């Protein structure tokens, strides 16, 4: 929380956790409720096993969110 216009518990950055992932540098897009948001696209290093906080800041509970890495969409979650 703490970003302009967003002060609720649902306001947070995305965090991607990897397990047996192909480690390396990836570009990414932040997706929420069917559209890309935030302009940051990396590249960012993703480890084989670990977590990375992205520059995807979201604050709309009940909406579907996901991350696209190098053009491939990964697991979608309800925020």
Backbone as a chain_set.jsonl record, in Angstrom:
{"seq": "XXXXXXXXXXXXXXXXXXXXXXXXXXXXXXXXXXXXXXXXXXXXXXXXXXXXXXXXXXXXXXXXXXXXXXXXXXXXXXX", "coords": {"N": [[0.84, -1.189, 0.0], [0.241, 2.398, -0.054], [0.718, 3.773, -2.428], [-0.091, 6.499, -4.652], [-3.496, 7.332, -4.567], [-4.293, 4.842, -3.714], [-4.979, 3.075, -0.975], [-5.88, 0.883, 0.417], [-6.011, -2.523, 1.764], [-5.851, -4.211, -0.419], [-4.076, -3.081, -2.162], [-1.112, -3.595, -3.639], [2.171, -4.798, -4.68], [2.951, -7.08, -7.347], [4.257, -10.335, -6.8], [6.339, -12.789, -7.918], [6.792, -16.191, -7.603], [9.092, -18.719, -8.151], [9.657, -22.143, -9.12], [11.738, -24.708, -9.894], [12.227, -23.419, -12.34], [13.127, -22.058, -15.555], [15.795, -20.337, -15.199], [16.76, -16.904, -15.715], [17.0, -13.803, -17.634], [14.08, -11.957, -18.147], [11.548, -10.24, -19.977], [8.627, -8.547, -18.899], [5.042, -8.224, -18.623], [2.42, -6.6, -16.968], [-0.705, -7.748, -16.129], [-4.148, -7.169, -15.708], [-7.517, -7.686, -15.012], [-8.053, -8.24, -17.688], [-6.516, -6.453, -19.205], [-3.374, -4.879, -20.106], [-1.349, -3.227, -17.722], [0.653, -0.679, -16.14], [3.838, 0.388, -17.265], [6.29, -0.804, -17.146], [8.523, -3.216, -18.357], [10.757, -4.753, -17.92], [14.136, -5.856, -18.739], [14.124, -8.451, -16.204], [15.785, -10.431, -13.807], [14.913, -13.736, -13.209], [15.04, -16.252, -10.845], [15.799, -19.826, -10.714], [14.609, -21.006, -8.523], [12.835, -19.255, -6.246], [11.837, -15.875, -5.326], [10.525, -12.895, -6.861], [9.877, -9.51, -6.672], [7.777, -7.559, -8.603], [7.295, -4.578, -10.651], [4.583, -4.204, -10.749], [1.769, -2.791, -9.729], [-1.221, -3.155, -8.056], [-4.666, -2.682, -7.191], [-7.31, -3.584, -7.075], [-9.59, -5.485, -5.709], [-10.937, -8.802, -6.222], [-10.603, -8.989, -8.937], [-9.192, -10.568, -11.878], [-5.748, -11.333, -12.209], [-2.474, -11.504, -13.764], [0.826, -12.405, -14.969], [2.819, -11.809, -17.809], [5.513, -13.342, -19.193], [8.167, -12.871, -21.308], [6.317, -13.006, -23.411], [4.688, -15.176, -22.77], [1.88, -16.2, -20.999], [1.358, -16.701, -17.523], [0.236, -18.459, -14.568], [-2.99, -17.477, -13.571], [-4.583, -15.413, -11.172], [-7.054, -14.593, -8.702], [-7.333, -11.466, -7.403]], "CA": [[0.0, 0.0, 0.0], [1.004, 3.633, 0.006], [0.826, 4.452, -3.713], [-1.095, 7.542, -4.852], [-4.836, 6.886, -4.895], [-4.532, 3.453, -3.323], [-4.567, 2.956, 0.419], [-6.493, -0.288, 1.031], [-5.226, -3.753, 1.915], [-5.708, -4.854, -1.727], [-3.063, -2.357, -2.928], [0.186, -4.243, -3.428], [2.959, -5.176, -5.848], [2.981, -8.501, -7.678], [5.452, -11.088, -6.438], [6.347, -14.057, -8.64], [7.598, -17.229, -6.966], [9.449, -19.752, -9.125], [10.078, -23.455, -8.635], [12.265, -25.453, -11.046], [11.973, -22.518, -13.464], [14.278, -21.811, -16.42], [16.329, -19.062, -14.713], [17.312, -16.004, -16.711], [16.402, -12.478, -17.759], [12.803, -11.968, -18.841], [10.717, -9.047, -19.993], [7.308, -8.927, -18.393], [3.922, -7.301, -18.698], [1.473, -6.727, -15.861], [-2.05, -7.874, -16.667], [-5.204, -7.147, -14.704], [-8.885, -7.514, -15.495], [-8.072, -8.349, -19.141], [-5.717, -5.44, -19.899], [-2.038, -4.591, -19.593], [-1.211, -1.98, -16.986], [2.047, -0.344, -15.835], [4.628, 0.389, -18.49], [7.556, -1.509, -16.933], [8.565, -4.521, -19.0], [12.005, -5.459, -17.628], [14.196, -7.249, -18.278], [14.364, -8.749, -14.803], [16.294, -11.792, -13.618], [14.081, -14.66, -12.441], [15.834, -17.416, -10.456], [15.165, -21.14, -10.87], [13.8, -21.202, -7.324], [12.886, -18.044, -5.435], [10.776, -14.889, -5.53], [10.887, -11.599, -7.417], [8.811, -8.512, -6.628], [7.724, -6.818, -9.857], [6.785, -3.22, -10.588], [3.153, -4.281, -11.056], [1.036, -2.369, -8.534], [-2.637, -3.379, -8.32], [-5.463, -2.401, -6.004], [-8.724, -3.862, -7.321], [-9.912, -6.837, -5.251], [-11.927, -9.558, -6.969], [-10.277, -9.004, -10.371], [-8.184, -11.556, -12.273], [-4.444, -10.76, -12.546], [-1.436, -12.436, -14.171], [2.053, -11.833, -15.516], [3.274, -12.367, -19.078], [6.974, -13.34, -19.258], [8.626, -13.122, -22.678], [5.186, -13.308, -24.271], [3.917, -16.338, -22.316], [1.083, -15.933, -19.797], [1.477, -17.68, -16.452], [-0.914, -18.68, -13.694], [-3.863, -16.347, -13.265], [-5.095, -15.433, -9.796], [-8.033, -13.574, -8.34], [-6.722, -10.577, -6.437]], "C": [[0.877, 1.241, 0.0], [1.201, 4.336, -1.315], [-0.293, 5.484, -3.831], [-2.435, 6.944, -5.257], [-5.169, 5.479, -4.469], [-4.044, 3.258, -1.891], [-5.145, 1.728, 1.118], [-5.566, -1.488, 1.093], [-5.003, -4.465, 0.582], [-4.623, -4.205, -2.579], [-1.683, -2.952, -2.641], [0.883, -4.493, -4.766], [2.839, -6.675, -6.086], [4.299, -9.094, -7.217], [5.333, -12.445, -7.12], [7.286, -15.013, -7.925], [7.826, -18.345, -7.976], [9.885, -21.036, -8.427], [10.478, -24.293, -9.847], [11.996, -24.715, -12.354], [13.247, -22.371, -14.285], [14.819, -20.415, -16.095], [16.887, -18.226, -15.861], [16.623, -14.66, -16.688], [15.15, -12.559, -18.622], [12.238, -10.557, -18.887], [9.35, -9.476, -19.479], [6.302, -7.822, -18.611], [2.989, -7.617, -17.547], [0.069, -6.738, -16.455], [-3.062, -7.891, -15.531], [-6.543, -6.871, -15.335], [-8.926, -7.453, -17.02], [-7.226, -7.355, -19.907], [-4.332, -5.315, -19.279], [-2.085, -3.276, -18.824], [0.245, -1.847, -16.569], [2.878, -0.486, -17.098], [5.941, -0.373, -18.363], [7.508, -2.881, -17.57], [9.911, -5.216, -18.828], [13.144, -5.029, -18.519], [14.557, -7.356, -16.791], [14.847, -10.189, -14.714], [15.325, -12.574, -12.731], [14.927, -15.893, -12.123], [15.083, -18.724, -10.728], [14.208, -21.42, -9.721], [13.928, -19.953, -6.463], [11.73, -17.123, -5.761], [11.335, -13.581, -6.052], [9.678, -10.676, -7.284], [8.894, -7.69, -7.898], [7.196, -5.413, -9.638], [5.328, -3.164, -11.057], [2.409, -3.936, -9.774], [-0.443, -2.404, -8.849], [-3.434, -3.136, -7.053], [-6.944, -2.686, -6.16], [-9.073, -5.285, -6.907], [-11.011, -7.476, -6.107], [-11.674, -9.633, -8.459], [-9.188, -10.042, -10.648], [-6.899, -10.841, -12.693], [-3.488, -11.87, -12.969], [-0.251, -11.676, -14.725], [2.373, -12.554, -16.814], [4.791, -12.214, -19.101], [7.4, -13.738, -20.656], [7.493, -13.594, -23.578], [4.324, -14.483, -23.843], [3.199, -15.999, -21.01], [1.243, -17.062, -18.795], [0.241, -17.648, -15.577], [-1.688, -17.39, -13.382], [-4.427, -16.514, -11.864], [-6.167, -14.374, -9.647], [-7.439, -12.762, -7.212], [-7.668, -10.411, -5.278]], "O": [[2.104, 1.148, 0.048], [1.801, 5.411, -1.341], [-1.329, 5.354, -3.18], [-2.503, 6.14, -6.187], [-6.228, 4.964, -4.827], [-2.842, 3.275, -1.628], [-4.917, 1.552, 2.315], [-4.467, -1.466, 0.539], [-4.061, -5.248, 0.459], [-4.282, -4.741, -3.633], [-1.159, -2.824, -1.534], [0.271, -4.412, -5.831], [2.648, -7.448, -5.147], [5.334, -8.429, -7.244], [4.352, -13.162, -6.927], [8.444, -14.681, -7.671], [6.882, -18.854, -8.58], [10.404, -21.02, -7.311], [9.654, -24.558, -10.723], [11.588, -25.317, -13.348], [14.343, -22.546, -13.752], [14.351, -19.423, -16.653], [17.412, -18.755, -16.84], [15.771, -14.398, -15.839], [15.164, -13.158, -19.698], [12.423, -9.773, -17.956], [8.966, -10.638, -19.612], [6.65, -6.651, -18.761], [2.796, -8.782, -17.198], [-0.299, -5.831, -17.202], [-2.853, -8.551, -14.513], [-6.689, -5.925, -16.109], [-9.727, -6.713, -17.592], [-7.206, -7.391, -21.138], [-4.132, -5.6, -18.098], [-2.771, -2.334, -19.221], [0.996, -2.82, -16.641], [2.642, -1.383, -17.907], [6.637, -0.572, -19.359], [6.559, -3.634, -17.351], [10.183, -6.188, -19.533], [13.118, -3.906, -19.023], [15.199, -6.477, -16.217], [14.381, -11.059, -15.449], [14.965, -12.127, -11.642], [15.474, -16.516, -13.033], [13.871, -18.716, -10.945], [13.136, -21.994, -9.914], [15.023, -19.631, -6.0], [10.758, -17.533, -6.394], [12.462, -13.199, -5.738], [8.583, -11.016, -7.731], [9.96, -7.176, -8.238], [6.704, -5.093, -8.556], [4.904, -2.192, -11.683], [2.423, -4.721, -8.825], [-0.89, -1.761, -9.799], [-2.931, -3.362, -5.953], [-7.762, -2.095, -5.454], [-8.87, -6.212, -7.691], [-11.887, -6.794, -6.638], [-12.44, -10.269, -9.183], [-8.374, -10.356, -9.78], [-6.944, -9.863, -13.439], [-3.66, -13.028, -12.59], [-0.31, -10.463, -14.926], [2.215, -13.772, -16.909], [5.305, -11.097, -19.037], [7.043, -14.812, -21.139], [7.685, -14.479, -24.412], [3.317, -14.766, -24.492], [3.822, -15.568, -20.039], [1.261, -18.236, -19.165], [-0.692, -16.886, -15.833], [-1.118, -16.372, -12.99], [-4.712, -17.63, -11.429], [-6.186, -13.383, -10.377], [-7.078, -13.313, -6.171], [-7.359, -9.693, -4.327]]}, "num_chains": 1, "name": "protein.A"}
